[in-house]
Amino acid sequence: MTTLMTPETDHDLRYAWYVVGVLMLAAVVSFIDRQILSLLIEPIRRDLKISDTQVSLLAGLAFSLFYTVVGIPIARLADSSNRRNIIAVGILVWSVMTAFCGLARNFPQLFIARVGVGVGEAALSPPAFSMIADYFPREKLGRAVAVFSLGVYMGVGLALIIGGAVVNMLSGPERLVLPIIGEVFAWQVAFLVVGFPGLLVVTLMMSVKEPRRRGGDDGKPAQAMPIKEVVAFLRRNQRTLVCHFIGFSLIGLVGVGFLVWVPTFFIRSFGWTAGDSGLAYGTIILVFATAGVYAGGALADYLSARGHGDATLRAGVYAALLSVPFCIATPLMPTAELALASLAATSFTLAMPQALQAAALQVIAPANLRAQLTAIYYLVANFTAVGLGPTVVAVITDYIFVDPLALRYSLVIVGAVIAPISAVFMGAGLKAFRSSVAAVNPQGPTV
């Protein structure tokens, strides 16, 4: 029988933070497995004889294609079933498929393995955000979601650092012979190495207790909202959701574009090695991007405490606007040192919306719709940000500039054009968002 828990005492709240810690660790592992490819672009291009655009499909479309589609039925299951178990199975699947990336012999095989990683990772975020919303009261939700979201950039940072170290260690021979597996490219070992820790996290995840759903009937099994009611909710909140989905998706597109291509930018523009690029960028991500995620959640809680019913969306507007000058300046810096300094601010500001996008949805959705609404958002956001972000940058480089060394200008264009549009969409949804919050919380303002 599933143990249900609702944090009503200090002890329960401490346990709730333990759960957030475990979920954050799962997010760290997921983003290590997802992001490791960005540091291996040059050897993958060389050994598989593929273009920047094909690499961008591995980093974006292959992952996001099934991540977005499978995410909705998984989320619907999460709104009526044990979310802890769903997450544990997802961790197992993406870890195994990451290892399979290390066994791929050609582009189609690597593409399919990346699809598998996306399918597994689709089981993490919607159920996790739903669980956090049930463990924490609304006035603490911004920071709780921010701490979970720290795992995103901790995983990215560690992927770059670990991946860079692995690439340096394996920089001698282009091929290695492994027991049982046989001959592999050196970069394939990186996938095999990072796929293993997820198996350990599965065990830790099973120590988490399924929380009782806030706002539900404690005496009856949870039931997902009927499809008819889901559609009615989407229609009632159409303006809120359109502005939220497009606004956060577009700033996500900028962020993912930078995450995937910045290591290669340093390699091409300043002659750095993959190891040096990974260590420098990974450290910046670990320090400044994780700080940005927490700052975004803290800003939303601050605005909420001052009576702003649109706090999470308003904080997203501020973050998008703050990112614009740094997105433009970073790729244009004349030296690597200046680029790194500017990149710290870029990473901080682009990371701020990471906790806000999901927190905003938790406060406008009924208890039995949170995971589904989050998954519907990720359907849009991951197709836009993860699916198109790397490819938009690559297409500009390949087909407009027709010069790999012009990568820096592609990054400038993406940041200068898309980030301001993101802020405009979020700003246009503030009034509607306040109405959506009030419909769920008639007592007064919330996060």
N, C-alpha and C positions, 0 to 999 in steps of 0.2 A: 504493500500500500504506500502511495506517495506521501511523504511528510510535507505538510504545508506550513508556511511560516509568514507572519506579518510582524515587522519591527515596531513594537510598541514600548520597549524599554531601552535603556542605554545599552544593555547587553545585546539585545536584538539589533540595535543600530550598529554596534561594533561588528556583529556577524555580517550585517548588510555590506559593510565596507570590505570585509573579507571576500564576500562574493564578487564585489566589484574588482577586487585585486585578482581573483582567479580569471574572471572574464577579460580583464586587461591583459593578463598573461597570454590568454588564448588569442587576443587581438595582436599581440606582439608576434607570436609565432605565425599567425596568418599573413601578416604583412612582410615578415621575413621571406616566407615562401612566395608571396606575390611579387615582391620588389627585387628579389635577387637578380632577376633577368636584366634589370636596367644597367647593372655594372658589367654584364657579360655581352653587351651588344656587339662590340668590335670582334671578339673571337667567334661569336655565333655567326655574324655576317661573313667572316672569313671562311670558317669551316663548312658552313652550309651553303655558302655562295648565294646569299640573299641580299635584298636591298634594304634601305632604311624603312621604306613603307612596309615591307614584309615583316621586319622586326617589330614595327609599331603594331601590326596585327597580332603578333604574339603577346605583346605587352598590353594591348587594349581589347580588341574585338574577341580574340580567342577566350580571354578570361571573362569578359563581361557578357558575352552572348548568352550562355546558359546561367550565369550568375543572376542575371536579371529575370530571365524567364522562369527558372526553377524557384527563385526566391519567393514568388507569390504563393504557390501551393504549399511551400514549406512554412511560410508565415501563417497561412490559414490554419495549418495543422498546429502551429505554435499557439494560436489563440484559443485552442480547445484541448491541447494535450500537454504533456510534460516537456517543458522547454529545455530543461537541463539535459535530458536524454537526446533531444534533437541536436543540441550543440555538440555533445560528445561524439555523436556519429559523424557530424560534419567535420570535426577536427581530424578524425581518423581518415576520412575520405580525402581531404585536401593534402594531408601529410603523405599518404601513399602515392597520390598523383604527382606531388612534387618530386618524389623519388623517381617516378616514371619519366619525368622530364630529363633526368640524368641518364636514361636508357634510350632516349630518342636518337634515331640515326639520320633523320632527314626532317625537312620543314613540316610535312603533313603529320608526322608522328609527334613532333614537338607541339604543334598546334592542338592536336587532340588531347595531349597530356595537360596543356594549359586550360583547355575547356574543363577537364576533370577537376583541376584546382579551383576553378570558379564555381563549379557545382557544389563542392564541399564547403567553400567559404560562404555560400549563400545561406547556410544554416546558422551562421553566427550572429550577425548584427540585429536583424529584426527580433528574434527571440531574446537576445541579450538586452536590448533597449526596453522591451516589454517587462522583463524581469526586474530591471533597475527601477522602472516606474512603479512597480509593486512593492519594492523594498524601501523606497524613500518617499517622504512627503514632498509636495510640490516645491516648497521653499528651499529644499536641499537638492532638488533634481538637477539643476544646472551644473553644480560642481560634481555630482555623482556621475553624470553622463560625461563630463569633461575628463574625469579620471579614467573611465573606461576608454575614452577616445585617445588618451595619451598613448595607449598601446599601438595605435596606428603609426605614429611617428617614431615611437621607440622601436617598432618592428622595422620601419624603413631605415632608420639610422643604423640599427644593428645589421640589417641586410647589407648595407653599403660597406660597413666596417668589416664584417665577417667575410663578405664576398670579396672585398679587396684583398684581404689577407690570404684567402684561398687562391685567388688569381696569382698573387705574388709567389706563393709557395709552389704553384704549378706552372710557373712561367717558363720553365726550361723546355721539357718535351711537349710537343703538340698533342701527342697521344700517350695514354697510359694503359697498362694491362692490369686489371683488377681480378682478384680471385672470383671464380664462378661467372662473373659478368663478362669478362674478357676485355677487349680493347675498346677504350672510350676516348673522346676528346677531353682535354684537361678541364675545360669549363663544365663538363657534365658532372664532374666530381662535386662541384659546388652544390648542385641540386641534390645529389645524394646525401651530402652532409647536412644541409638545412632541413631535409625532410624528416629526419629522425626525431628531433625534440618534440614534435607534435604528438607522438605516440605516448610520451610521458605526461603531457598535459591532459590527455584523455583520462588518465587515472585520477589526476587532481580534480578534474571537472566533476567526477562522480561523487566527490565529497560535498558538493553544493546541494542545498535543499531547495526544492521548488517552492517559491513564495505563494501565499494566498493572493488572489487577484483583487486589487482595490476596486471598489465600485461594483463588484459582482455579487452574486448570491452565494454566500459561503456554504449554504446547505445543499447546493446542487453542483454537479460536475460542470466545469466550464464548457461553454458552447460558443463556437465562432459565430459572429454576426451573419445572419442569412445574406446571401448575395444581393437580394432585392434591397435590403436595408443598407448594405455597403454602397450600392449605386446611388441610393437616395442621399446618403451622407456626402458622397463626392459631389453631387449636384448642388446641395445646399451650401457647400463650402468651396464652390468652384473657383471663385476669384482668389481666395486665400491660397488654395492648393496650386493653382497655376503660377501665381507669383512666387510662392515658396519653391516649388519644384524647379522652375526655370532659373530663378535667381541663384539658388544654391548649386544647381547643376553646372551653371556656367562658371562660377568661381571655382568649382571643383575641376572643371576642364582645364583651367589655367594651372591649378595646383598640380594635377597629374602630369600635365605637359612638362612642367618644370622638374618634377620628381624623376620622370623617365629620362629626360634628355640633358639635365645639368651635368651628370658625370661625363657624358660624351662631349659636352660643350667644353669642359676643362681639358679633356684629352685632345680635342681637335684645335682649340684656340690657343692653348698654352703648352702643349706638348707633354702634359702630365701622363703618368702611368695610371692604369685602372686602380691599382692599389692606393696610390696617393690621392686620387680623386675620391675613392670610396671612403678613405679615412677622414679626409677633410669634410666632405659633404655629410657623411654619416654623423660626425661629431656635431656639426651645425644642426642637423635635424634633431639629434638627441637632446641638445641643450635648448635651442631657440624654438623649434617647432613644437616640442612638448610644452614649453612655457607658453607658447601662443594658444595651444588648445585649452590649457587651464585658464589663461587670461580671458578667452572667449566665454567660457562658462561662468567665470567670476563676474565678467562685465554684465552678462545676462541677469545673474542674481542681483547685482547692484541696481540695475535698471528696474528690476521687478520690485525691489525693496522701496524704490522711490515712486512706485505706483504705476509703472508702465505696463499695461496689459499686453503689449506687443514686444516685450523685452528681448526675447530670443531672436525675433526677426530684425528688430532695430539694431541689435548688436551685429548681426550679419551685414547690414548695410554699412555700418562703420568700418568693419573689417575689410570689406571689398574695396571701399574707397581708399583706405590706408595702404592697401597693397599696390595700387597702381604705380606710384612713382618708383617704388623699389623694383617692380617687375620690369620697368623700362630701363632703369639704371644698371641693374646687375649685369645683363649680357653685354652692355656697351663699355664696361670698365676696361681701361687699357692694360691693367696688370692683374695677375691672378690674385694678388693680395687684396686689392681694392674690390675685386669681384666677390671674394669671400666675405669681406666686411659687409657689402651690400646684400649679399645672399642671406646673411643672418637675419636682416630685417625682412627680406622677402619671405623667408621661411616662417618667421614669426607671424606675419600678417596673413599669409595664405592658410596657416593652420588654425587661426582663430575660429573660422566657421565650422570646423570639424565637429565640435560638440553641439553646436547650435542647431544644425539641420535636423537631427533626430530629436533633441529636447523639445523643439517647437512642435513636432508632431505628437509627442506624448501628451501635451497639455490641451490639445484640441480633439483628441480621439477618445471615444469610450473605451472602457477596459478591454472589451472583447474585440476591439478593432485595431489596437496599437500595433501589433506585429504586422498585420496585413497592410495598414497604411504606410508603415515604414518600408515594407517590401515594395509597395507600389511606387513610393518615392525612389527607392533604389533602382527600380526598373528604368525610370527616367534618368536618374543621376548617373548610374553606372554606364548606361549606354552612351550618355553625353560625355561624362567626364573620363571614365576609364576606356570606353570604346572609341571615342573620338579624340580625346585629348592628345595622346601620343601621335595619332595619325594626322591630325591637323598640322602639328609642328613638322612632321616628316614630309607631308605633301607640299607644304610651303617651301621646304628646303629642296626637295627633289624636283618639283615641277615649276616653281616660280623662280627661285634663285639658281636652280640646277647646279648647285655647288655645296658639297658637304661642309665646307668651311663657313658657309653663310648661316649655319645653325643658329648663331647668336641673334641674327636679325629675325629669324622665324620666332624665337622666344619673345623678342620685343613686340612683334606684331600681335601675338596672342595675348600678352599681358595688357598692352595699351588699348586694344579694341574690346576684348571680351570682359575684363574685370569691371569697367564702368557700366557696361550693359547689365551685368549681374546686379550691381547696386541699384540701378534704375528699376529693375523688376521687383526686387525685394522691397524697395521703398514704395512702389505702387500698391503693394499688398498689405501695408501696415494697418489701415483702417479695417479692412476685411478680416485681418487676422485677429484684431481686438474683438470683433463681433463673434468670431468662431470660439475664442477663449471664453467669452462671456456666456455663450450657449452651453458650455460644459460646466462652467463655474459661475453660477449666477450670484454667489456670495460676494465676489469681488475680484480684483486683479490677481493674476498668478504669474508664474515665470514667463 
